[in-house]
Amino acid sequence: MATSQNTSEPRVEIVPLEIKDVVLFRPGRFQDDRGWFEETYNARRMAEAGLALDFVQDNQSLSRAVGTIRGLHFQAPPYAQAKLVRVVQGAIFDVAVDLRRASPTYGRWVGAELSAENGAQLLVPRGFAHGFVTREPDTAVCYKVDGFYDKASEGGIRFDDPDLAIDWGIDPAAAMLSEKDRELPAFGALGPIFA
């Protein structure tokens, strides 16, 4: 016999990371004999935490192989996007790189493990490049964005740029990349995109 679901308000743990404005969310889960229930997004709770964003588009990707890298991507102003990233199947190491020229953490990166099992989500603000590497096969990633896709303003940075020195946890030579991501420029070649 299944136990009844807890009807109290779900708790959301909000964890600031080493770079200001990049935030890890851990939504609370209600568990019973059937499995679990989780509130994956709540605009009111975000606003109460000082993180009011007007999301306008949801995106989803499926990566078949472990070691697939997507990124590092961004959209330049005035079409910059904030992203709220979560995993619905599998696991990733998710990375945000600070591209804000005036920031004391300009050129630094922060990462977090996101998985379907841990339910964690990463808020990547405007002014950051974003990318991830898959840790499990058939990984599905969903992310909300607060700006529409604009092809003319898309940009990126090489995932293996030595100036960034991101530890992806894989041999860079074994990374699975799109042709487009293989041809991304170095971090040092970027102009002042986010002044």
Order of alpha helices (4+ residues) and beta strands (2+ residues): beta-beta-beta-beta-alpha-beta-beta-beta-beta-beta-beta-beta-beta-beta-alpha
